Amino acid sequence: MWVRQLRVARGRLPRIDVLLISAGSNSLDGPNSFGSGFGDLISYCLNPVHDCDDNTKPKLSTDLDNSFKNLPSEYQNLAKEINCINPADGTLEPSCKDDPQKKIPKLVLITEYIDPTHKANGDYPKISECPGYFNLVDQPEWQFFHDRVVVPLNNAVDNFPTYAAQAGLTVPTYAVTGTADDFHNHGICSGSQRWVNDIKDSENLLGPAEPPGPNQDDPSKLEPPKGTWINGTGHPISARYAPNLGLASPCCRQEVYRDRIYAAVIEHSLPVTTARATVGGVAYTFGTWANQDVVVTLSVTSPLGLKQTVYGVDNPMCVPVTWPDCSTYSGPFTLSTSGKHTVTFSSLNVSGLLAPFQNDQGVGGQRPTGYHRFGQDAAPPQREGEDHRIVRLAISGDIMDQLSGVDASSAAYMVKDDDGVLQTSGALTLATDGTYSTVVSFKRTRHREDAHEDEHERDRNEYKIIVSAKDNAGNQGSVSAFAARESHRGHEENDRK
């Protein structure tokens, strides 16, 4: 039946953007009990002349079990038809041959069924608490209908996307869930809080019922005849009929059912925009530091087609309310200035619906500015008897970077003599505020021994102290200063320059 209906729809429509399905209830088949379809099941199971439960009606239970076992394969046949494949022989549907992409929907939604079995307080109705034909239906029967019909039917609906994928359907497919919960306290027997049609409402909508006929099990009893007039039972009431039904205001809540569907269409048809970036041709992770330009690329998937993609870099006006103040995306863009940047972006589908904005934090590629300073303080005096060639230098200062921060593990020093020969080197330990202080000592090495130089000049040494560190973006900076050490007849002094 569903396959046939979809073929009819394809013949009438130039294209299908969103396919909304309500399928499952009319596939319930009760050859040994209720007949066929949801209307027959309601007429049979919620009619007081029948006792609907697993004990007194084993044939009914068997028919329901078989129906739900067959439902996944029927859903898969429907999924094949949605994909323009004839489920009978696997060939392309004739109506899809001209332009299959227009005949295959961009989005498929299937709706849950309403739960009509509870009163306004959430309980199952008792005898005499329901209108019309349902007046003599007791609580166990209402619960049976809920547990053995409504719940497994909606479970099958919720699994439709899985069955469809197993049949090869690649179109985005989702179940519209929550409907049964919405109507939980507004069933057929919920009085003025009723949101669904009872049999009398259905009769008013679809035409008068035929005269009651004899019950097959007990000819002395009458039961409602089977027919299309009952098929509106359990469906949401339209507000236009509220004045004639004596229902409370606000009435009916067909709008709840409609809004569930509309929200699902919006949610699942909005474009999804993603951002990726590279630094020097290598993938970049947003939120980390880089020491080169960051190139950002936006990509979009949109089930119903794309109208426009917009973005902003550090633009507080690039938000949903003022999105026209964003820039229109036409290709990759570059973050090239120093500092942290926030990139916001979104897309509009062909209907002009704007997806929620997203944002990523990136870091521009110019070299962040660093600040290093140090001083050479008075070194401890030479110890008595110590080799006079031992040199001690006290170094202190701080290292700061206002952008990415200092990589503390990279802080180091070197000491070279005035010939550029390395005397000593090592790591610096930075405090949390970037300061450091240390004393370095080394045995100096002479490289300008000359017979024509006097002893004073030979012992005079000038040292270059270099302090370096990297920032968290990987940029290295350094500063240097000179310290002169003069030794003459055992007298040493440290001079800061």
Secondary structure as the mmCIF struct_conf table of DSSP 4:
data_model
#
loop_
_struct_conf.conf_type_id
_struct_conf.id
_struct_conf.beg_label_comp_id
_struct_conf.beg_label_asym_id
_struct_conf.beg_label_seq_id
_struct_conf.end_label_comp_id
_struct_conf.end_label_asym_id
_struct_conf.end_label_seq_id
HELX_RH_AL_P HELX_RH_AL_P1 TRP A 2 ARG A 12
BEND BEND1 PRO A 14 PRO A 14
BEND BEND2 ASP A 17 ASP A 17
STRN STRN1 VAL A 18 ILE A 21
BEND BEND3 GLY A 24 GLY A 24
HELX_RH_3T_P HELX_RH_3T_P1 SER A 25 SER A 27
STRN STRN2 ASP A 29 GLY A 30
TURN_TY1_P TURN_TY1_P1 PRO A 31 PHE A 34
STRN STRN3 GLY A 35 SER A 36
BEND BEND4 GLY A 37 GLY A 37
HELX_RH_AL_P HELX_RH_AL_P2 PHE A 38 CYS A 45
TURN_TY1_P TURN_TY1_P2 LEU A 46 LEU A 46
BEND BEND5 ASN A 47 ASN A 47
TURN_TY1_P TURN_TY1_P3 PRO A 48 VAL A 49
BEND BEND6 HIS A 50 HIS A 50
BEND BEND7 ASP A 53 ASP A 53
TURN_TY1_P TURN_TY1_P4 ASP A 54 THR A 56
HELX_RH_AL_P HELX_RH_AL_P3 PRO A 58 ILE A 82
TURN_TY1_P TURN_TY1_P5 ASN A 83 CYS A 84
STRN STRN4 ILE A 85 ILE A 85
TURN_TY1_P TURN_TY1_P6 PRO A 87 ASP A 89
HELX_LH_PP_P HELX_LH_PP_P1 THR A 91 THR A 91
STRN STRN5 LEU A 92 LEU A 92
HELX_LH_PP_P HELX_LH_PP_P2 GLU A 93 GLU A 93
HELX_RH_3T_P HELX_RH_3T_P2 PRO A 94 CYS A 96
BEND BEND8 LYS A 97 ASP A 98
HELX_RH_AL_P HELX_RH_AL_P4 PRO A 100 LYS A 103
BEND BEND9 ILE A 104 ILE A 104
BEND BEND10 LYS A 106 LYS A 106
STRN STRN6 LEU A 107 THR A 111
HELX_LH_PP_P HELX_LH_PP_P3 GLU A 112 ILE A 114
TURN_TY1_P TURN_TY1_P7 ALA A 120 ASN A 121
BEND BEND11 GLY A 122 ASP A 123
HELX_LH_PP_P HELX_LH_PP_P4 TYR A 124 LYS A 126
TURN_TY1_P TURN_TY1_P8 ILE A 127 SER A 128
BEND BEND12 GLU A 129 CYS A 130
HELX_RH_3T_P HELX_RH_3T_P3 GLY A 132 LEU A 136
HELX_RH_AL_P HELX_RH_AL_P5 GLN A 139 PHE A 145
HELX_RH_PI_P HELX_RH_PI_P1 HIS A 146 VAL A 150
HELX_RH_AL_P HELX_RH_AL_P6 VAL A 151 ASP A 158
TURN_TY1_P TURN_TY1_P9 ASN A 159 ASN A 159
HELX_RH_AL_P HELX_RH_AL_P7 PHE A 160 GLN A 166
TURN_TY1_P TURN_TY1_P10 ALA A 167 GLY A 168
BEND BEND13 VAL A 171 VAL A 171
STRN STRN7 THR A 173 VAL A 176
HELX_RH_AL_P HELX_RH_AL_P8 THR A 179 ASP A 182
TURN_TY1_P TURN_TY1_P11 PHE A 183 ASN A 185
BEND BEND14 HIS A 186 GLY A 187
TURN_TY1_P TURN_TY1_P12 ILE A 188 CYS A 189
HELX_RH_3T_P HELX_RH_3T_P4 GLY A 191 GLN A 193
STRN STRN8 VAL A 196 VAL A 196
HELX_RH_AL_P HELX_RH_AL_P9 ILE A 199 LEU A 206
HELX_LH_PP_P HELX_LH_PP_P5 PRO A 208 PRO A 212
STRN STRN9 GLY A 213 PRO A 214
BEND BEND15 GLN A 216 ASP A 217
TURN_TY1_P TURN_TY1_P13 PRO A 219 SER A 220
BEND BEND16 LYS A 221 LYS A 221
STRN STRN10 LEU A 222 GLU A 223
HELX_LH_PP_P HELX_LH_PP_P6 PRO A 224 LYS A 226
BEND BEND17 GLY A 227 GLY A 227
HELX_RH_3T_P HELX_RH_3T_P5 THR A 228 ILE A 230
TURN_TY1_P TURN_TY1_P14 ASN A 231 GLY A 234
BEND BEND18 HIS A 235 HIS A 235
STRN STRN11 PRO A 236 PRO A 236
HELX_LH_PP_P HELX_LH_PP_P7 ILE A 237 SER A 238
HELX_RH_3T_P HELX_RH_3T_P6 ALA A 239 ASN A 244
TURN_TY1_P TURN_TY1_P15 LEU A 245 GLY A 246
HELX_LH_PP_P HELX_LH_PP_P8 LEU A 247 ALA A 248
BEND BEND19 SER A 249 PRO A 250
HELX_LH_PP_P HELX_LH_PP_P9 CYS A 251 CYS A 251
HELX_RH_AL_P HELX_RH_AL_P10 GLN A 254 SER A 269
BEND BEND20 LEU A 270 LEU A 270
STRN STRN12 VAL A 272 VAL A 279
TURN_TY1_P TURN_TY1_P16 GLY A 280 GLY A 281
STRN STRN13 VAL A 282 TYR A 284
TURN_TY1_P TURN_TY1_P17 PHE A 286 GLY A 287
BEND BEND21 THR A 288 THR A 288
BEND BEND22 ASN A 291 GLN A 292
STRN STRN14 VAL A 294 THR A 301
TURN_TY1_P TURN_TY1_P18 PRO A 303 LEU A 304
STRN STRN15 LEU A 306 VAL A 313
BEND BEND23 ASP A 314 ASP A 314
TURN_TY1_P TURN_TY1_P19 PRO A 316 MET A 317
BEND BEND24 VAL A 319 VAL A 319
HELX_RH_3T_P HELX_RH_3T_P7 PRO A 320 ASP A 325
BEND BEND25 CYS A 326 CYS A 326
STRN STRN16 SER A 327 THR A 328
HELX_LH_PP_P HELX_LH_PP_P10 TYR A 329 TYR A 329
BEND BEND26 GLY A 331 GLY A 331
STRN STRN17 PHE A 333 LEU A 335
BEND BEND27 THR A 337 GLY A 339
STRN STRN18 LYS A 340 ASN A 349
TURN_TY1_P TURN_TY1_P20 VAL A 350 SER A 351
HELX_LH_PP_P HELX_LH_PP_P11 LEU A 353 LEU A 353
STRN STRN19 LEU A 354 LEU A 354
HELX_LH_PP_P HELX_LH_PP_P12 ALA A 355 PHE A 357
STRN STRN20 GLN A 358 VAL A 363
BEND BEND28 GLY A 365 GLN A 366
HELX_LH_PP_P HELX_LH_PP_P13 ARG A 367 THR A 369
STRN STRN21 GLY A 370 ASP A 377
HELX_LH_PP_P HELX_LH_PP_P14 ALA A 378 ARG A 383
TURN_TY1_P TURN_TY1_P21 GLU A 384 GLY A 385
TURN_TY1_P TURN_TY1_P22 HIS A 388 ARG A 389
STRN STRN22 ILE A 390 ASP A 401
BEND BEND29 GLN A 402 SER A 404
STRN STRN23 VAL A 406 LYS A 416
TURN_TY1_P TURN_TY1_P23 ASP A 418 ASP A 419
STRN STRN24 LEU A 422 ALA A 427
HELX_LH_PP_P HELX_LH_PP_P15 THR A 429 ALA A 431
TURN_TY1_P TURN_TY1_P24 THR A 432 ASP A 433
BEND BEND30 GLY A 434 GLY A 434
STRN STRN25 THR A 435 LYS A 443
TURN_TY1_P TURN_TY1_P25 ALA A 451 HIS A 452
BEND BEND31 GLU A 453 GLU A 453
HELX_RH_AL_P HELX_RH_AL_P11 GLU A 455 ASP A 459
STRN STRN26 ASN A 461 ASP A 471
TURN_TY1_P TURN_TY1_P26 ASN A 472 ALA A 473
BEND BEND32 GLY A 474 GLY A 474
STRN STRN27 GLN A 476 HIS A 488
TURN_TY1_P TURN_TY1_P27 ARG A 489 GLY A 490
STRN STRN28 HIS A 491 ARG A 496
#
